[in-house]
Amino acid sequence: MAMPWRATMLGPAPPMGYAARPIRTRRTTLGMHASIGLLARRRFLPLFVTQFLGAFNDNLFKTAMVLFVTYEVYSDPRVEAWFNAIATGLFILPFFLLSALSGQLADTRDKARIVRLVKTAEIGIMAVGATGLLLSSVAQGWSIGLMLLAVLAMGVHSTFFGPIKYAILPQHLKEDEVLGGTGLVEAGTYIAILAGTILAGFMSRNEGAVAVTVLGVAALGWLSGRQVPPAPPLGDTPPLDFHIVRSSIRLVSATMHIPRLFLAICAISFFWAIGSILVVIFPPLVKNVFTADETVASLFLGIFSVGVAIGSVLINRLLGAHVSARYAPAAVIAMGMAVLFMFHVANGWQGQPEGHLYSLAEFTHHPGAIEVFAALFGVAVCGGMFVVPLYAFLTTTVAKDQTARTVAANNIVNSGAMVLGSLAIMGLTAMGVTVVQSLLLVAAMCLVSAWIAWKLHCACD
């Protein structure tokens, strides 16, 4: 089982001039109605439900944990940001270490069988997390340790499920359904994140209810995962390379030498670096700048999630089933402008006196609340419009038997970028930079993403 992958696992480099031609799927006149129709098909619905429940459960648990620590354990914005960065780093670490192995498995084994194994593991992971939640009132140290262990295990779970979620679509869907299916998966994922984060805000002080819920949802995910149709490997099945460093290097180098994939992965990576920074700073921003309680912090994350979902659907309508990076530069520039608007609003915010926090009802009646929500919604919608076509591009550019490995290579680079984003926030807060000032870093990173996306558009469209 030690035979390593060849450097040419993604096939030979495309012939001269290939990258200049658009990567197109057959246009459809059915538009969004055809995409929604996929929800009635067994070749799509069980996978959609499984990933929806998984995203919901991940974010219910993670958000409940972060809100508990932010509002009940720590009272220092710097320490809160550090804890959020550590939790984010633990979740990302498995993507960096194990994505190469997960990509090999997804391309060389039946994807549906891997889904069932991963969903079985989720029940055990949530049992550990639920135990941590239940111990929060009697053994805080042990509680936080178990919850962080569960977050790390959730990262492993997502590492192995992630390539399946995208690689199985070209195998089960028709060519002109891939973009619509990808948009539905992304929209469903972020709607699930919305539901999980908002519910966490209302349940975060009831650890028992959160524990029962995450275990119940894991069981439902296991049931839906068993309904995913078989998706056997399509090409050769080389032996697995369990040397995670060697296989990761080979996986990334075999993908990144193709210019169009290199640019797509870099653009996606910058997006997720931006996302990791925003997720780290949102809870302390809401608590210490907007002086609002955990229900508002949960709503903040929820609005961000539903905005990305709406952006995912909008870009599918604009592109008309044509996989293209045409709108990506403009989308991410607009995202940067929305971040700058949020910085402006936060910088002039008049909050509550120390020791007092706005409730959800009080915050929504604040004169500046509409501006906050508009800025946040703008960031999210533009982000969804930016990233979804790039994921569809990854899965339609390479052969169907290599899509999981391509997504896995993308995950490795993405995770590295997200770790750098988390480290940047930790470094900036250690230097005394406030969470509000950190928004300026996010806006600057949007410019870099726009430049990369423009290069990709010029190369492929």
N, C-alpha and C positions, 0 to 999 in steps of 0.2 A: 504493500500500500504506500510505498515511499516514493514512487515515481513522480517527479515534479512536473508541474505544468510547463508547457513550452511557452516561450515568449510570444509566440504567434497565436495564442489561443483565441484571439478575437479575429483571426483570419489575416490575410495579407493587407497591407495598406491599400486604400482605394486607388484606382488608376488616376493619372493626372487629369484634373478637371472635374473629377467626381464631386468634390466638396462644393464646387460652385453651383451644382444643380440642386434645386429644392428637394427636400425630402417630403413627398406628398402622400397623403392617403386619398382614396377616391372620395370626391365631394358627395355629400348627401343633402337632399332637399328636405329631409325629415327633421334636421337640426336637433334641438333639444328634446323634442318628443321621442325621437328614436333612441336618444341616450337614456331617457327616463324609462323607456320600454325595456331596457336591459334588466331592470329590477324585477321583471316578471319571468326572467329566464334562470333556470337552475345553473347554467354555466356561468352566471354572474352573481345572483342573489346570495347564495350561501357565503361566498368569499366576502361580499360587501358587508353582510351582517356580522361575520366573524371579525373583520378588521374594525368595524364600527364599535362592537362590544369591547374589543381589546383597547382601542383608543380611549373609549369612555372610562374603562376601568383604570388604565394607567393614570389618566389625568384626575380622576376622582381621588385616587390614593395620593398621588404626588402633590396635588393642590391642597388636600386636607393636611398633609404632613407639613408643607411649607407654611401654610397659614397658622397652624398650631405653633410651630417654632417661632415664627415672626411675631405673633401677637401674644403668645403665652409664655415663651421661654426667654427671649432676648428683648432688650430695650435699647440697643445701640444700632443705628442704621448701618454702620460699617460691618459689624458682626453679622447682621442679618444678610447683607449682601454677600459676605464671605460664605455663610452657610448655604445660601441659595446657589452660589457658584460651585461649592463642593458637591452638593446634591446633583447639580447639572453635570459636573465632571464625572461623577460615579456612573450616572446613567449613560453617558457618552462613551466611556472607556471600553466597554465590550464591542462597540461598533469599530473602534480603532483596532482592537486586537483580534476579533473573530470574524470580521466581515468576509475575509478571503475564504475561510472555511465554510461560512454560510452560503457564499456564492457557489462554491464547488458543489455543496450538497444540493442546492436548489436546481442546478443545471444537470446533475448526474443522478438524481433520485426522483421518485415520484413526489411532486410538489404537494399534492393533497395529503400524502402520508406524513410529510414534514409538518403540515398545518396541524394535523391531529396530535402529533407528538408535542408540538410547541404549546398547544392549548391545554394539554394534560399538565405540562409543567407549570402553566400559569396558575392552576389551582393551588399547587404547593407554594408558589411564590406569594400569592395573596394570603395564604395561611400564615406565613411568616410576618407579612406586613400587618395583618389583622392583629396578631399577637402583640406587635409593637404598639399599635394604637391602644389596645386594651390595657397595656402596662403603663401608659403615659401618666396616669394619676398616682401610681404607687412606686414606680421605679423609672424616673425620667431618663437616667443615663442609659439603662438597658433598652428603654423604649426607643430612644433616638438611634441607638446602635442597630436594633432590629429593623427599624424603618429604613435606615440607609442601606442595610444589607438587602432589603427587599427592592429598593430602588436600583441597586447594582444588578440584582437578578432580573429585574424588569428590563434593564438594558440588554442583558443576554437574550431574553425572550424576544425583544424587538429586533435585535440583530439578526436572528434566524428567521423571523417572520417578514422583515422588511423586503428582502429580495423576492420572496414569494408573491407579495402583494402586487408588485409591478410586473414581474416576469411571467406570471400566469395569465395576464390579460391578453398578450398577443397570441397565446396558445388556445385560449377559450373563445376569443372574440374575433369577429371578421375585421379585415384590414381597416374599413371605414368606421369601425366602432371603437378603435383603440383610444383615440383622443377623448371621445365622449366617456368611455369607461374610466379612463384615467381621471378625467374631471370629476366624475361621480365619486370615485374612490377618495380623491382629495377633499371634495366637498363633504362627503360623509365623515371623513376623518375629523375635519375641523368642526363639524356640527357635533360630533361625539365629544370632542374636546370642550366645546361650549357647554354641553350638558353636564359633563363631568366636573368642570371647573365651577360652574354656577351652583350645582348641587353641593359641592365641597364647601362653598362659602356658607351655606345654610346648615350643613351637617358637621362643620369642623369642630364644634364644641360637644358633639355627641359621638364619641369615639366608637361606642358599641354599634351604633347605626351604620357608621362608615364600614366597620369591620364586617358586619353581616352582608352589606350591600356588595362589597368587592368580592366576597366569596361567592355570592349568588350569581353575579354577572360573569365571573370566571367559569362557573358551571354552565351557564347558558352559551358562552363562547365555545366551550368544549362540544356541546351538542350541535351548534351550527357548523363548527369545523368538520364534523363527521359527514356533513352533507355536500362538501365541496367535491365536484366530480374529479376523477383521476386525471392527472397531468403528468404522464411519464416522460422521461428524458427523450429529446428528439434527435440528438446526435450521438457521437461517441461518448462513452462514459469512462474517462481516464481514472486511474486510482486517486484517492484523496491524498493530498499533501497536508499532513497534520503539523508541519513546521510553520507556525503562524507568522513568524517574521519573514521567512523566505517566501512563503506563498503570498503574503501581503505585498511585498516588494514586487514580485513578479506580476501579480494581478494589476497593481496600479501602473507599472511601467508598460504592460501590454495594452493598457487602455489609453493612457495619457499620451502615447506617441502619435495617436490619431488626432490631428488638429481639431476637428469639429467636436470630438468627444472631450478633449482637453479643455476647450473653451466652455462647453456646456457644464462640465463638472466644476470648473473654477467659478462660474457664475452662480451655480447652485450652492457651492460651498460658502461664498461670500454672503449669500442670502441667509444661510443657516447660522453663520457667525453673527450676523445682525440679529437674527431671531433669538439666539442664545443670550445675547447681551440684554435684549428687551425683557426676556422672561426672568432673568436674574434681577433686574432693577425694578420691575413692576411692583412687587409686594412692598419693598421699602419706599418706593416712590409714592404709592397710595397711602401708606401708613404715616410717613414722616413729612411729606410735602403737601399732599392733598388732605392730610389728617382725617382719613376715613377708616372705617372698620373693615373686618375681613370679608363681609358681604360685598363691599364695593371693590375690594381687591379681586374677588372672584369674578364679579361682573366685568372688571377691566380685562381680565384674561379671556372671559367669555366673548366680549365684543370683538376682541382681536381674532378669536377663532372663527366667529361667524362672518367676519369681514373677509378673511382669507377664503372661506367657503364661497361667498358671493363672487369674489374675484375669480375663483376657479371656474365658476359657471359662466361668468361674463366673457372670459377670454375664449372659451369654447365657442360661444356665439359669434364673437368677432372674427375668429379664425375660420369658422365654417368647416371644421374637421381637417383643416390644413395645418400640419405640424410645422410651426415656424417660430422663430425668435423675433419676428417683425416688431412686435409691440413691447418687447422686454426692456429696451433702453428707456423708453418714455415712461413705462410703468415704474421702474425703480427710481427714476428721477423724481416722479410725482411722490413716491414713497418718502424720499429724502425731504421733500418740501413739507410733507405732513409731519415728519419728525421735528423739523424746525418750528413748525407751528405749535406742536406740543411743548417744545422747549420754551417758546414765548409765553404760552399759557401758564406753565408750571413756574416759570421765573417770577411771574407777577401774582401768583396765587396768594390769597389771604385765607389762612387756615384757622383752625380752632386753637384756643389757648392750650398750653402744655397739659397733658393728662386727659384731654377731651378728644373724642373722635366723632366724625359725622356718621350717623347711621345711613343705610341705603336711601331711605326716604328723605332725610335731610340733605344728603349729597345731591340727589337728583333735583332738588329745589334751589341749589346754589346757583347764583347768576352765571358762573363760569362753567357749569357742568356740561352744557351743550357744546361749548368749545372743546372741552376735554374729550367728550365722546366723538365729536366730529373729527378731531385730529387722530384719535386712536382708530376710528373706522377707516379713515383715509389711508393710514399706514397699512392696515390689514388688507383692504381690497386691492390696493396696488401691489402688495406682496404676493397675493394669490395670483394676480394676472401675470406677474413676473415668473413665478417658479413652475406653474403647472405645465406650460408648453415645453419647458426644458426637461422635465421628467418624461413627458411623452416622446420627446426627441431621443432621449437615451434608449427607450425601449423599442423604438421603431428603426433606429439607425443600424443596429447590429442584427445578426441572424437570431432566430427565435431560440436556438439552443444555447445562446450566449448572453441573453438578456439579464439573467440573474447575476452572473459574474460582473457584468457591466454595472448593474445597480450596486453590487457589493463594493466594487472599486470606488464608485461614487460615494458610498457610505464611509469608506475609510478616509477619503479626503475631506468629506463633510465633517466627520467627527474631529479630525485634526483642526479644522477651521473653528469649530465650536469650542474646542478646548482652548484655543488661542483667544477666542472672544471672552471666555470665562476668566482666563488668566489676566487678560487686559483689564477687565473690570476689577479683579482683585488687586492688581497693581495700582490702578488709578485711585481706588478707594484708600489704599494704604498711603498714597501720596497726598491724600486730602481732597481729591476731586469728588464732588457731590454727585448723587444720582441724577440730578437735573443736568449738570454739566456733561454727564456721560452721554446724554442725547446728542450732543454735538459730534461725538465720535461716530455714533450711528449714522448721522446725516452724511459725514465725510465718507463712510464706507459705502453708502448708497452710490456715490459718484464713481467709486472704483467698480462696483457691480455694473453700473451703466456702461462703462467703458468696455468691460469684458463682454457684456451682452451685445454691444454694437459690433465688436470684432466677430462674434459668432454669427450675427445676422449677415454681415458682409461675406463671411466664408460660406454660408449655407443657403442663403436666400437669394 
